[in-house]
Amino acid sequence: MKVILLTVGKTNDLSLKNVILDYQKRLKFYISFEIEELAELKNTKSMSEDVQKQKEGELLMKYFQEGDDVILLDDKGSQFTSKEFSSFMEKKSVSGLKRLIFVVGGPYGFSDAVYNRANGKVSLSKMTFSHQMVRLIFVEQLYRAMTILRGEPYHHE
């Protein structure tokens, strides 16, 4: 199974980018993982929130393939402890999936089409984080989940 973090826009902050890259390198020893960054929309100041969500949704929908398990990183999603998330990942990994895609949307969330296509939603916290920080938090938690599954000492009770 390949795990993909699909984002709208790039990580601009160099310090965050470097830490994210470090976790990506660490994850190579556990799973097939990549980050796919879709281009941000141009001229968004002239678009309403709904139009922006719809256009971003069209970009996301083009990326999805039949059989993909699409999980939205959404504040209204299920919340997990790190151990629960590792169990979630273990179940997904033995389910026969080809691609498990976690999606970070644009600043206004997801279009109805993307919500309808999704197989689930996960919330990383009740707190709000910048889209830049969400990427780092997600890759760290994915790495933590993999170390938990292997019984490695990265995670402490």
Secondary structure, DSSP 4 states (H G I P E B T S, - for coil): -EEEEEEES----HHHHHHHHHHHHHHTTTSEEEEEEEPPPS-GGGS-HHHHHHHHHHHHHHH--TT-EEEEEEEEEE---HHHHHHHHHHHHTTT-SEEEEEE-BTTB--HHHHHH-SEEE-S-SS---HHHHHHHHHHHHHHHHHHHTT-TTS--
